[in-house]
Amino acid sequence: MTGPAAVQCTGVSHSFGPTRAVDGVDLEIHPGDVFGLLGPNGAGKTTTLRMITTLLPVAAGRITVFGVDVARRRMAVRRLIGYVPQQLSADGALTGRENVALFARLFDVPRARRAQQVRGALELVGLERDADRTAKTYSGGMIRRLELAQALVSSPRLLVLDEPTIGLDPVARSSVWDRVTEIRAATGMTVLVTTHYMDEAEQYCDRVALMHAGRIRALGTPAELEAGLGPGSTLDDVFRAVTGDRLDSDEGGIRSVRATRRTARRLG
């Protein structure tokens, strides 16, 4: 690898009161990779993403995005990142085009280039024909693709996706991943994704890290992790071995369950 890592975490920790949500995480993501951050609810995945995206302070340790320090140069880091949170960010009362244009203004895309970049982002996710419909008429898969367009309108170098296919049926899940794969191939963009779906991580991620109780417990390509566990092992088997077969930790709590259910209901 030449040049700085897309994301470098060194000794990163974060606590909420007495609860250590992230505990000494060391992580390196290579430019151009699709990197999966996996783990049960409460493992620390979303907290890690929020520190990388500057939405939470780095309480201990250091994070850089393409060599730019997250704590010292927050605005510079934000210009490098497109972020699709787990909770929905599209406004149902606005058209698809208006939603993406709003994010273009928020990301300070120059006025002279704004219309072109909005149109380009909608084309990347396959929504150009439906751009002038209100978002409330979109299907769940279309909403997720609209949110991808919102994140892409500023031409980020790092795309961060927090559970992008939660609540979607298998066809819509495949559609979202097809678009992510096409965008990555066309732009060379780095993608950092969290998901509960091991089949998605196995199929689409170049490398994965398995988190449990705030720490990285396993790191490598899906094939390397499966081989390390033994012949015939799957990523599901690795996940169960790392987490002790617990899909939800106590730290995930009712908030995480409620957030997941709200998102699933809104995506239909």
C-alpha positions as CSV (number, residue, x, y, z in Angstrom):
1,M,0.0,0.0,0.0
2,T,1.3,3.4,-1.0
3,G,0.2,6.7,0.7
4,P,-1.8,7.0,4.0
5,A,-4.4,4.5,5.0
6,A,-8.0,5.3,4.2
7,V,-8.7,5.0,7.9
8,Q,-6.2,4.4,10.7
9,C,-7.4,3.8,14.3
10,T,-4.7,3.6,17.0
11,G,-5.7,2.7,20.6
12,V,-9.2,4.3,20.2
13,S,-11.5,4.2,23.1
14,H,-14.9,5.8,24.1
15,S,-17.1,5.5,27.1
16,F,-20.7,6.4,27.9
17,G,-20.6,6.9,31.7
18,P,-19.2,3.7,33.2
19,T,-19.8,1.7,30.0
20,R,-16.7,1.3,27.8
21,A,-18.3,1.1,24.3
22,V,-15.0,1.0,22.4
23,D,-11.9,-0.3,24.1
24,G,-8.5,0.1,22.6
25,V,-9.3,-0.4,18.9
26,D,-6.5,-0.7,16.4
27,L,-7.7,-0.8,12.8
28,E,-6.3,0.0,9.3
29,I,-8.5,0.2,6.2
30,H,-6.7,0.2,2.8
31,P,-7.7,2.7,0.1
32,G,-10.1,1.3,-2.3
33,D,-11.3,-1.6,-0.1
34,V,-14.8,-2.5,0.9
35,F,-14.3,-3.1,4.6
36,G,-16.9,-4.7,6.9
37,L,-17.2,-4.0,10.6
38,L,-19.2,-6.8,12.1
39,G,-20.5,-7.7,15.5
40,P,-23.6,-8.1,17.7
41,N,-25.6,-5.1,18.9
42,G,-23.6,-3.2,21.5
43,A,-20.3,-4.4,20.2
44,G,-19.1,-0.8,19.5
45,K,-19.5,-0.7,15.7
46,T,-21.7,2.4,15.5
47,T,-19.7,4.2,18.2
48,T,-16.5,3.6,16.1
49,L,-18.2,4.8,13.0
50,R,-19.4,8.0,14.7
51,M,-15.9,8.8,15.9
52,I,-14.5,8.2,12.4
53,T,-17.1,10.5,10.9
54,T,-16.4,13.2,13.6
55,L,-19.9,12.9,15.2
56,L,-18.4,11.7,18.5
57,P,-15.1,13.0,20.0
58,V,-12.1,10.6,20.1
59,A,-11.8,10.3,23.9
60,A,-8.6,8.3,23.7
61,G,-6.3,7.2,20.9
62,R,-6.0,8.6,17.4
63,I,-8.0,8.3,14.2
64,T,-6.9,9.6,10.7
65,V,-8.8,9.6,7.4
66,F,-6.4,9.6,4.5
67,G,-3.8,11.0,6.9
68,V,-6.0,13.8,8.2
69,D,-6.4,13.8,12.0
70,V,-10.1,13.5,13.0
71,A,-9.7,15.3,16.3
72,R,-7.7,18.2,15.0
73,R,-9.2,18.8,11.6
74,R,-12.9,17.8,11.8
75,M,-14.1,19.9,8.9
76,A,-11.4,18.7,6.6
77,V,-12.3,15.1,7.5
78,R,-16.0,15.7,6.8
79,R,-15.2,16.9,3.3
80,L,-13.6,13.4,2.7
81,I,-16.6,11.4,3.9
82,G,-20.1,10.4,2.8
83,Y,-22.1,8.9,5.6
84,V,-25.4,6.9,5.4
85,P,-26.6,6.4,9.0
86,Q,-28.7,3.5,10.2
87,Q,-31.7,5.8,10.9
88,L,-33.3,7.3,7.8
89,S,-32.1,10.7,6.7
90,A,-34.4,11.3,3.6
91,D,-37.3,13.7,3.9
92,G,-40.5,12.1,2.5
93,A,-42.0,15.5,1.7
94,L,-39.2,16.4,-0.7
95,T,-38.5,14.9,-4.1
96,G,-35.5,12.7,-4.6
97,R,-33.7,15.6,-6.4
98,E,-34.6,18.1,-3.6
99,N,-33.2,15.7,-1.0
100,V,-29.9,15.3,-2.8
101,A,-29.7,19.1,-3.5
102,L,-30.2,19.8,0.2
103,F,-27.2,17.6,1.0
104,A,-25.2,19.3,-1.8
105,R,-25.8,22.6,0.0
106,L,-25.0,21.1,3.4
107,F,-21.7,19.7,2.1
108,D,-20.9,23.1,0.5
109,V,-20.8,21.8,-3.1
110,P,-20.1,25.0,-5.1
111,R,-23.2,26.5,-6.6
112,A,-21.8,26.4,-10.2
113,R,-21.4,22.6,-9.9
114,R,-24.3,21.7,-7.7
115,A,-27.0,20.8,-10.3
116,Q,-24.5,18.7,-12.2
117,Q,-23.3,16.8,-9.1
118,V,-26.9,16.2,-7.9
119,R,-27.8,14.8,-11.3
120,G,-24.6,12.6,-11.3
121,A,-25.3,11.2,-7.9
122,L,-28.9,10.3,-8.8
123,E,-27.6,8.6,-12.0
124,L,-25.0,6.6,-10.0
125,V,-27.7,5.0,-7.9
126,G,-30.2,4.6,-10.7
127,L,-32.8,7.1,-9.6
128,E,-32.6,9.7,-12.4
129,R,-36.0,8.7,-13.8
130,D,-37.7,8.9,-10.4
131,A,-35.8,12.0,-9.2
132,D,-38.9,14.3,-9.3
133,R,-41.2,12.1,-7.3
134,T,-41.6,12.7,-3.6
135,A,-39.5,10.4,-1.5
136,K,-42.6,9.2,0.4
137,T,-43.6,7.3,-2.8
138,Y,-40.4,5.4,-3.0
139,S,-39.9,1.8,-2.0
140,G,-37.6,0.8,0.8
141,G,-34.8,-0.1,-1.6
142,M,-35.2,3.2,-3.5
143,I,-35.0,5.2,-0.2
144,R,-31.7,3.5,0.6
145,R,-30.4,4.3,-2.8
146,L,-31.6,7.9,-2.4
147,E,-29.6,8.1,0.8
148,L,-26.5,6.7,-1.1
149,A,-27.0,9.6,-3.5
150,Q,-27.1,12.1,-0.6
151,A,-23.8,10.7,0.7
152,L,-22.2,10.7,-2.8
153,V,-23.1,14.2,-4.0
154,S,-20.0,15.7,-2.5
155,S,-17.7,13.1,-4.3
156,P,-16.3,11.7,-1.0
157,R,-13.2,9.5,-0.9
158,L,-14.7,7.4,1.9
159,L,-18.3,6.1,2.0
160,V,-19.5,5.0,5.4
161,L,-22.6,2.8,5.6
162,D,-24.2,1.9,8.9
163,E,-26.5,-1.2,8.3
164,P,-27.4,0.0,4.8
165,T,-29.7,-2.9,4.1
166,I,-31.5,-3.3,7.4
167,G,-35.3,-3.9,7.0
168,L,-35.0,-4.6,3.2
169,D,-36.2,-7.7,1.4
170,P,-33.6,-9.8,-0.3
171,V,-34.2,-8.2,-3.8
172,A,-33.8,-4.7,-2.4
173,R,-30.7,-5.7,-0.4
174,S,-29.1,-7.0,-3.6
175,S,-30.0,-3.8,-5.5
176,V,-28.3,-1.6,-2.8
177,W,-25.2,-3.7,-2.9
178,D,-25.1,-3.8,-6.7
179,R,-25.0,0.0,-6.7
180,V,-22.3,0.1,-4.0
181,T,-20.2,-2.3,-6.0
182,E,-20.7,-0.4,-9.2
183,I,-19.8,2.9,-7.6
184,R,-16.7,1.5,-6.0
185,A,-15.6,0.0,-9.3
186,A,-16.2,3.3,-11.1
187,T,-14.6,5.6,-8.6
188,G,-12.1,3.6,-6.6
189,M,-13.9,4.9,-3.5
190,T,-13.2,3.2,-0.1
191,V,-16.3,1.8,1.6
192,L,-16.6,1.1,5.3
193,V,-19.8,-0.8,6.2
194,T,-21.4,-2.3,9.2
195,T,-23.9,-5.2,8.7
196,H,-25.5,-8.0,10.6
197,Y,-25.8,-10.1,7.4
198,M,-22.8,-12.4,7.2
199,D,-23.6,-13.4,3.6
200,E,-23.3,-9.8,2.6
201,A,-19.9,-9.5,4.3
202,E,-18.7,-12.8,2.8
203,Q,-19.8,-11.7,-0.8
204,Y,-18.9,-8.0,-0.9
205,C,-16.2,-7.2,1.6
206,D,-12.5,-7.4,0.9
207,R,-11.6,-7.5,4.6
208,V,-13.7,-7.6,7.8
209,A,-13.2,-7.0,11.5
210,L,-15.3,-8.7,14.1
211,M,-16.0,-6.6,17.2
212,H,-17.2,-7.8,20.5
213,A,-17.5,-5.9,23.8
214,G,-15.7,-2.9,22.3
215,R,-12.7,-4.7,21.0
216,I,-11.5,-6.2,17.6
217,R,-11.5,-9.9,18.1
218,A,-10.7,-11.0,14.5
219,L,-9.4,-9.3,11.4
220,G,-8.7,-10.5,7.9
221,T,-10.4,-11.5,4.6
222,P,-13.5,-13.6,5.0
223,A,-11.6,-16.5,3.5
224,E,-8.7,-16.1,6.0
225,L,-11.0,-16.0,9.0
226,E,-13.0,-19.1,7.8
227,A,-9.8,-21.0,7.1
228,G,-8.5,-20.1,10.6
229,L,-11.5,-21.7,12.2
230,G,-11.2,-25.0,10.2
231,P,-12.3,-26.7,7.0
232,G,-15.9,-26.0,6.0
233,S,-16.3,-23.0,8.3
234,T,-18.4,-20.1,7.3
235,L,-18.3,-16.4,8.4
236,D,-21.4,-17.2,10.5
237,D,-19.3,-19.8,12.3
238,V,-16.5,-17.3,12.9
239,F,-19.0,-14.8,14.2
240,R,-20.5,-17.3,16.7
241,A,-17.0,-18.4,17.8
242,V,-16.0,-14.8,18.5
243,T,-19.2,-13.6,20.2
244,G,-20.0,-16.8,22.1
245,D,-23.1,-17.3,20.0
246,R,-24.7,-14.1,21.3
247,L,-26.4,-12.1,18.6
248,D,-27.2,-9.3,21.0
249,S,-25.1,-8.1,24.0
250,D,-26.6,-6.5,27.0
251,E,-25.0,-3.2,26.0
252,G,-27.1,-3.1,22.8
253,G,-30.1,-2.4,25.0
254,I,-33.6,-1.5,24.2
255,R,-32.5,1.6,22.2
256,S,-30.7,-0.5,19.6
257,V,-33.7,-2.8,19.2
258,R,-36.2,0.1,18.9
259,A,-34.0,1.9,16.4
260,T,-33.8,-1.3,14.3
261,R,-37.5,-1.8,14.4
262,R,-38.2,1.9,13.6
263,T,-36.0,1.7,10.5
264,A,-37.5,-1.6,9.3
265,R,-41.1,-0.2,9.7
266,R,-40.2,3.0,7.8
267,L,-38.6,1.1,5.0
268,G,-41.8,-0.9,4.6
